[in-house]
Amino acid sequence: MNINTASVKQLQGLPFIGKNKAQAIVNYRRRHGQFSELKDLRQTKAIGDSTYEAIKPYITISGTGNFTSRQPASSSGSAQMRVMARINTYPGQVVLLADGLYFDTLRSFIAHAAKRIDISMFLFKITKSPRNKAKIVLNDLIKARNRGVIIKVLLEKSDYDPGINKENQRVAKLLKKNRIKVRFESPRTTTHTKLVVIDGRFSFIGSHNFTHSALGRNHEMSVLIDNRQLARQVINYIKSIH
């Protein structure tokens, strides 16, 4: 969302921004002109440190912006969370991503990634079907790379299952073709991790492989953790794998 052009109503779509804070942003803009840096929001006095960190991933000072916000929908009689522009998190928050919610949430975060994506995945298996969820994630990564996001992927290289190697090598070839850095760990040790870190802040950790079954059919459980220190530790762990 462009904070230099957004209305009071539009600003209220941001996490932790109510009417009073939104009005304070607009009032500051009227008195002092447009924001030249995102951190200038702190000058409004209505935006504290925690609020600023929570909304920072969603805002810009230029362009038209494409932020949208929807209310969670219900299905089959029970409330189910649906991904908005991005699940609104605050530093330190942990969000459970059961079953298919992981796929929807991961896609949203990849779409909003600004600088970097780090991945360590045991199995990345795609098919030719346009509905294949792993193929959809692959295409999302390629789109992110095309807009300038740095992406690094670590994949398993098995010494006991040639099928895993075949699938991972197939994806690696496509990733490399699209300027995404890929490396394989040593076949002497199984790397069973399923890790994704977005922009050095948001860590996806759990049981989901990048396969259609894991992303769409299986009972799987992962978590999304909004914590920069943890994200650095996860990235360093991925780098340490040989």
Secondary structure, DSSP 8 states (H G I E B T S, - for coil): -BTTT--HHHHTTSTT--HHHHHHHHHHHHHH-S-SSGGGGGGGSS--HHHHHHHGGG-BSSS----------EETTEE-----SS----TT-EEEEETTHHHHHHHHHHHH--SEEEEEES-B---S-TT-HHHHHHHHHHHHHHTT-EEEEEE---SS-HHHHHHHHHHHHHHHHTT-EEEE--TTS----EEEEETTTEEEEES--BSHIIIIIS--EEEEEE-HHHHHHHHHHHHH--
